[in-house]
Amino acid sequence: MDSTEFGIFLGVLGLILAIVFWLVPRELLTHAFKTYNIKNYVEKLNLRTDFKIAIVDDEIDSYPVRYINDLGFTVKEYESVSFADSDSLVKHDLVLLDVKGVVKEDLDEGGAKLIKIIKEVRPLIPVVAVSSGYFHTELNDYFKSSDATVNKPIDEYKIRELLNELKKEFFDASCIAAGIEDSIKKLDISSSKKNKMKKTIIHFISNKCSEHEFLNMIHMNARSESKEIIDNSKILLDRIKND
């Protein structure tokens, strides 16, 4: 191909590209070359920062409530509840729940049973089972439904560490998103597949794609990190839904 033919070729190619860019909507072209970032997407949502804690216990004095408030957390105290109050409790970001003496319908095992009810209403809300230190064997199944356990009286250092850990795992959307990004970065797949995966996750947490479509994408491309990516994506979706 001589220089004249090459010049004609470039001219025709330029004309074709011009026609394509003229005919195809700019939005489609933008999305075709868009780079997706889950952390950036989440930060643009401007989610609330106040971490709301419900304490359900007939011995509120066993908790350093003022200390917890001073850490920047919002605390609401319940000395007694009913099973029906589970709908109100799940509107918090974390529940500290005594296992005995707090549920009107069942003072012996009501608190332990309430953990399961709360998890049925909102499976991903973190629930901390609180006890006086005697973990009865008949309540073991209920304790397994909780995300952590703590004994009374509540130690300030231990409760600070526990609350900060659960806040980071279940509430701090930016940290959760960063964890997903890190998991995807480890995958031995092409950059385009990683980008497509991030796009699917963003669509999933914004209710633009089904869970089935989301799971298929992750299982096909993230075998080594699939569980961590799926779990964190579901936590992030729950966090956004309950903002």
Sine and cosine of phi, psi and omega as CSV:
sin_phi,cos_phi,sin_psi,cos_psi,sin_omega,cos_omega
0.00,0.00,0.86,-0.50,-0.01,-1.00
-0.99,0.13,0.02,-1.00,-0.08,-1.00
-0.90,0.44,-0.56,0.83,0.02,-1.00
-0.92,0.40,-0.72,0.69,0.01,-1.00
-0.90,0.44,-0.64,0.77,0.01,-1.00
-0.90,0.44,-0.62,0.79,0.04,-1.00
-0.91,0.42,-0.66,0.75,0.05,-1.00
-0.89,0.45,-0.66,0.76,0.01,-1.00
-0.87,0.49,-0.72,0.69,0.01,-1.00
-0.89,0.45,-0.61,0.79,0.02,-1.00
-0.90,0.43,-0.70,0.72,0.03,-1.00
-0.90,0.43,-0.69,0.73,0.01,-1.00
-0.88,0.48,-0.67,0.74,0.02,-1.00
-0.89,0.46,-0.64,0.77,0.02,-1.00
-0.90,0.43,-0.68,0.73,0.01,-1.00
-0.88,0.47,-0.71,0.71,0.00,-1.00
-0.90,0.44,-0.62,0.78,0.02,-1.00
-0.89,0.46,-0.67,0.74,0.01,-1.00
-0.90,0.44,-0.68,0.73,0.00,-1.00
-0.88,0.48,-0.75,0.66,-0.01,-1.00
-0.91,0.42,-0.45,0.89,0.02,-1.00
-0.98,0.20,-0.61,0.79,-0.07,-1.00
-0.99,0.12,-0.62,0.78,-0.06,-1.00
-0.99,0.13,0.76,-0.65,0.01,-1.00
-0.83,0.56,0.65,-0.76,-0.04,-1.00
-0.85,0.52,-0.55,0.83,-0.01,-1.00
-0.88,0.48,-0.65,0.76,0.01,-1.00
-0.92,0.40,-0.65,0.76,0.02,-1.00
-0.91,0.42,-0.62,0.78,0.00,-1.00
-0.89,0.45,-0.72,0.69,0.00,-1.00
-0.91,0.41,-0.53,0.85,-0.02,-1.00
-0.90,0.44,-0.52,0.86,-0.05,-1.00
-0.92,-0.38,0.21,0.98,-0.07,-1.00
-0.97,0.24,0.66,-0.75,0.10,-0.99
-0.99,-0.17,0.79,-0.61,-0.09,-1.00
-0.99,-0.17,0.63,-0.78,0.04,-1.00
-0.67,-0.75,0.91,-0.42,-0.09,-1.00
-0.91,0.41,-0.66,0.75,-0.02,-1.00
-0.89,0.45,-0.70,0.72,0.03,-1.00
-0.90,0.44,-0.65,0.76,0.01,-1.00
-0.88,0.48,-0.72,0.69,-0.03,-1.00
-0.90,0.43,-0.67,0.74,-0.03,-1.00
-0.90,0.44,-0.49,0.87,0.02,-1.00
-0.96,0.27,-0.23,0.97,0.02,-1.00
-0.96,0.26,-0.32,0.95,-0.01,-1.00
0.80,0.60,0.79,0.62,0.01,-1.00
-0.93,0.38,0.42,-0.91,-0.03,-1.00
-0.90,0.43,0.37,-0.93,-0.03,-1.00
-0.93,-0.37,-0.21,0.98,-0.02,-1.00
-0.97,0.23,0.83,-0.55,-0.05,-1.00
-1.00,-0.08,0.93,-0.38,-0.14,-0.99
-0.99,-0.11,0.84,-0.55,-0.05,-1.00
-0.90,-0.44,0.72,-0.69,0.12,-0.99
-0.96,-0.27,0.80,-0.60,0.09,-1.00
-0.95,-0.31,0.88,-0.48,-0.01,-1.00
-0.92,-0.40,0.97,-0.23,-0.08,-1.00
-0.27,-0.96,0.63,-0.77,0.05,-1.00
-1.00,0.09,0.03,1.00,0.06,-1.00
-0.81,-0.59,0.91,0.41,-0.06,-1.00
-0.87,0.49,-0.46,0.89,0.00,-1.00
-0.90,0.43,-0.25,0.97,0.02,-1.00
-0.97,0.23,-0.12,0.99,-0.05,-1.00
-0.94,-0.34,0.65,-0.76,0.10,-0.99
-0.99,0.15,0.93,0.35,-0.13,-0.99
-0.86,0.50,-0.71,0.71,-0.01,-1.00
-0.88,0.47,-0.65,0.76,0.02,-1.00
-0.88,0.47,-0.68,0.73,0.01,-1.00
-0.90,0.44,-0.66,0.75,0.06,-1.00
-0.89,0.46,-0.66,0.75,-0.01,-1.00
-0.91,0.41,-0.39,0.92,0.05,-1.00
-0.96,0.27,-0.16,0.99,0.02,-1.00
0.97,-0.25,0.11,0.99,0.00,-1.00
-1.00,-0.04,0.48,-0.88,0.06,-1.00
-0.99,-0.16,0.85,-0.53,-0.12,-0.99
-0.90,-0.43,0.71,-0.70,0.15,-0.99
-0.85,-0.53,0.76,-0.66,-0.11,-0.99
-0.97,-0.23,0.68,-0.74,0.07,-1.00
-0.77,-0.64,0.89,-0.45,0.03,-1.00
-1.00,0.09,-0.38,0.93,0.00,-1.00
-0.42,-0.91,0.63,-0.77,0.00,-1.00
-0.64,-0.77,0.15,-0.99,0.14,-0.99
-0.91,-0.42,0.28,-0.96,0.04,-1.00
-0.84,0.54,-0.55,0.83,-0.02,-1.00
-0.92,0.40,-0.29,0.96,-0.01,-1.00
-0.97,0.25,-0.02,1.00,0.00,-1.00
-0.85,0.52,-0.56,0.83,0.00,-1.00
-0.89,0.45,-0.55,0.83,0.03,-1.00
-0.98,0.20,-0.61,0.79,-0.05,-1.00
-0.91,0.42,-0.58,0.81,-0.04,-1.00
-0.95,0.30,-0.11,0.99,0.06,-1.00
-0.99,0.17,-0.12,0.99,0.10,-1.00
-1.00,0.05,0.07,-1.00,0.00,-1.00
-0.99,-0.14,-0.27,0.96,0.04,-1.00
-0.34,-0.94,0.56,-0.83,0.01,-1.00
-0.83,-0.56,0.82,-0.58,0.17,-0.99
-0.99,-0.17,0.89,-0.46,-0.21,-0.98
-0.78,-0.63,0.87,-0.49,0.10,-0.99
-0.94,0.34,0.58,-0.82,-0.07,-1.00
-1.00,0.01,-0.21,0.98,-0.05,-1.00
-0.69,-0.72,0.58,-0.82,0.16,-0.99
0.98,0.20,0.25,0.97,-0.07,-1.00
-0.88,-0.48,-0.36,0.93,-0.03,-1.00
-0.98,-0.18,0.86,-0.51,-0.12,-0.99
-0.83,0.56,-0.63,0.77,-0.09,-1.00
-0.97,0.26,-0.33,0.94,-0.06,-1.00
-0.40,-0.91,1.00,-0.01,-0.08,-1.00
-0.94,0.33,-0.41,0.91,-0.05,-1.00
-0.99,0.16,-0.76,0.65,-0.09,-1.00
-0.82,-0.57,0.12,0.99,-0.09,-1.00
-0.86,0.51,-0.67,0.74,-0.01,-1.00
-0.89,0.46,-0.66,0.75,0.02,-1.00
-0.91,0.42,-0.67,0.74,0.02,-1.00
-0.92,0.39,-0.55,0.83,-0.03,-1.00
-0.90,0.43,-0.49,0.87,0.06,-1.00
-0.84,0.55,-0.73,0.68,-0.02,-1.00
-0.90,0.43,-0.63,0.78,0.00,-1.00
-0.90,0.43,-0.69,0.72,0.03,-1.00
-0.86,0.51,-0.68,0.73,-0.02,-1.00
-0.93,0.37,-0.46,0.89,0.07,-1.00
-0.95,0.32,-0.60,0.80,0.00,-1.00
-0.96,0.29,-0.72,0.70,-0.01,-1.00
-0.62,-0.78,1.00,-0.01,-0.14,-0.99
-0.83,0.55,-0.50,0.87,-0.14,-0.99
-0.99,-0.16,0.12,0.99,0.08,-1.00
-0.97,0.25,0.75,-0.66,0.03,-1.00
-0.96,0.29,0.76,-0.65,0.02,-1.00
-0.83,-0.56,0.79,-0.61,0.03,-1.00
-0.96,-0.27,0.86,-0.51,0.03,-1.00
-0.99,0.11,0.83,-0.56,-0.05,-1.00
-0.95,-0.32,0.67,-0.74,-0.02,-1.00
-0.62,-0.79,0.29,-0.96,0.06,-1.00
-0.98,0.21,-0.01,1.00,0.05,-1.00
0.90,-0.43,-0.16,0.99,0.00,-1.00
-0.95,-0.31,0.98,-0.18,-0.04,-1.00
-1.00,0.01,0.98,-0.19,-0.05,-1.00
-0.93,0.36,0.68,-0.73,-0.06,-1.00
-0.87,0.49,-0.53,0.85,-0.03,-1.00
-0.94,0.35,-0.22,0.98,0.00,-1.00
-0.97,-0.23,0.09,1.00,-0.07,-1.00
-0.84,0.55,-0.67,0.74,-0.02,-1.00
-0.89,0.47,-0.59,0.81,0.01,-1.00
-0.94,0.33,-0.64,0.77,0.01,-1.00
-0.90,0.44,-0.53,0.85,0.02,-1.00
-0.91,0.43,-0.37,0.93,0.01,-1.00
-0.98,0.21,-0.28,0.96,-0.02,-1.00
-0.99,0.10,0.26,-0.97,0.00,-1.00
-1.00,-0.06,-0.29,0.96,0.03,-1.00
-0.25,-0.97,0.30,-0.95,0.06,-1.00
-0.78,-0.63,0.49,-0.87,0.01,-1.00
-0.53,-0.85,0.55,-0.83,-0.01,-1.00
-0.98,-0.21,0.51,-0.86,0.11,-0.99
-1.00,0.00,0.48,-0.87,-0.08,1.00
-0.94,0.34,0.50,-0.87,-0.11,-0.99
-0.98,0.22,0.85,-0.52,0.04,-1.00
-0.98,0.21,0.72,-0.69,-0.07,-1.00
-0.86,0.51,-0.72,0.70,-0.03,-1.00
-0.89,0.45,-0.72,0.70,-0.04,-1.00
-0.91,0.42,-0.66,0.75,-0.03,-1.00
-0.94,0.34,-0.56,0.83,0.05,-1.00
-0.89,0.45,-0.72,0.70,0.01,-1.00
-0.89,0.45,-0.68,0.73,-0.03,-1.00
-0.91,0.40,-0.73,0.69,-0.02,-1.00
-0.90,0.44,-0.67,0.74,0.01,-1.00
-0.90,0.43,-0.62,0.78,0.02,-1.00
-0.91,0.42,-0.73,0.68,-0.02,-1.00
-0.94,0.34,-0.57,0.82,0.06,-1.00
-0.88,0.47,-0.70,0.71,0.00,-1.00
-0.91,0.42,-0.62,0.79,-0.07,-1.00
-0.98,0.22,-0.58,0.81,-0.14,-0.99
-0.90,-0.44,-0.26,0.97,-0.15,-0.99
-0.87,-0.49,-0.67,0.74,-0.08,-1.00
-0.95,0.31,1.00,-0.03,-0.11,-0.99
-0.84,0.54,-0.62,0.79,-0.01,-1.00
-0.90,0.43,-0.65,0.76,0.03,-1.00
-0.93,0.37,-0.65,0.76,0.02,-1.00
-0.89,0.45,-0.69,0.72,0.01,-1.00
-0.90,0.44,-0.65,0.76,0.02,-1.00
-0.89,0.46,-0.60,0.80,0.05,-1.00
-0.89,0.45,-0.64,0.77,0.04,-1.00
-0.91,0.42,-0.69,0.72,0.03,-1.00
-0.85,0.52,-0.67,0.74,0.00,-1.00
-0.90,0.43,-0.64,0.77,0.02,-1.00
-0.90,0.43,-0.66,0.75,0.01,-1.00
-0.92,0.39,-0.61,0.80,-0.01,-1.00
-0.87,0.50,-0.53,0.85,-0.03,-1.00
-0.96,0.28,-0.29,0.96,-0.11,-0.99
-0.93,0.36,0.63,-0.78,0.03,-1.00
-1.00,-0.03,0.90,0.43,0.03,-1.00
-0.70,-0.71,0.18,-0.98,-0.06,-1.00
-0.92,0.38,0.35,-0.94,0.03,-1.00
-0.89,0.46,-0.58,0.81,0.00,-1.00
-0.92,0.40,-0.61,0.79,0.03,-1.00
-0.94,0.34,-0.61,0.79,0.06,-1.00
-0.89,0.45,-0.66,0.75,0.00,-1.00
-0.91,0.42,-0.65,0.76,0.02,-1.00
-0.91,0.41,-0.60,0.80,0.04,-1.00
-0.90,0.43,-0.70,0.72,0.03,-1.00
-0.88,0.48,-0.64,0.77,0.04,-1.00
-0.87,0.49,-0.70,0.71,0.00,-1.00
-0.90,0.44,-0.66,0.76,0.01,-1.00
-0.90,0.43,-0.67,0.74,0.04,-1.00
-0.89,0.46,-0.65,0.76,0.05,-1.00
-0.91,0.42,-0.59,0.80,0.00,-1.00
-0.92,0.40,-0.73,0.68,-0.05,-1.00
-0.97,0.25,-0.18,0.98,0.07,-1.00
-0.95,-0.32,0.24,0.97,0.06,-1.00
0.87,0.50,0.57,0.82,0.05,-1.00
-0.97,-0.22,-0.05,1.00,0.10,-1.00
-0.57,-0.82,0.37,-0.93,-0.05,-1.00
-0.98,0.21,0.33,-0.94,0.07,-1.00
-0.89,0.45,-0.58,0.82,0.01,-1.00
-0.88,0.47,-0.72,0.70,0.03,-1.00
-0.90,0.44,-0.67,0.75,0.02,-1.00
-0.88,0.48,-0.75,0.66,-0.03,-1.00
-0.90,0.44,-0.65,0.76,0.03,-1.00
-0.86,0.50,-0.71,0.71,0.00,-1.00
-0.87,0.50,-0.72,0.70,-0.05,-1.00
-0.93,0.38,-0.72,0.69,-0.04,-1.00
-0.90,0.43,-0.54,0.84,-0.01,-1.00
-0.96,0.28,-0.50,0.87,-0.15,-0.99
-0.88,-0.48,-0.21,0.98,-0.12,-0.99
-0.75,-0.66,0.81,0.59,-0.09,-1.00
-0.85,0.52,-0.69,0.73,-0.07,-1.00
-0.96,0.28,-0.48,0.88,-0.07,-1.00
-0.89,-0.46,0.20,0.98,-0.16,-0.99
-0.87,0.49,-0.69,0.72,-0.05,-1.00
-0.89,0.46,-0.71,0.70,-0.02,-1.00
-0.90,0.43,-0.66,0.75,0.00,-1.00
-0.92,0.40,-0.69,0.72,0.00,-1.00
-0.90,0.43,-0.75,0.66,-0.02,-1.00
-0.87,0.50,-0.73,0.68,-0.03,-1.00
-0.93,0.37,-0.55,0.83,0.04,-1.00
-0.92,0.40,-0.63,0.77,0.03,-1.00
-0.93,0.37,-0.63,0.78,0.07,-1.00
-0.89,0.46,-0.67,0.74,0.00,-1.00
-0.91,0.42,-0.65,0.76,0.06,-1.00
-0.88,0.48,-0.71,0.71,0.02,-1.00
-0.89,0.46,-0.64,0.77,0.03,-1.00
-0.88,0.47,-0.70,0.71,-0.02,-1.00
-0.92,0.39,-0.67,0.74,0.00,-1.00
-0.88,0.47,-0.52,0.85,-0.09,-1.00
-0.96,-0.29,0.49,0.87,0.01,-1.00
-0.95,0.32,0.00,0.00,0.00,0.00
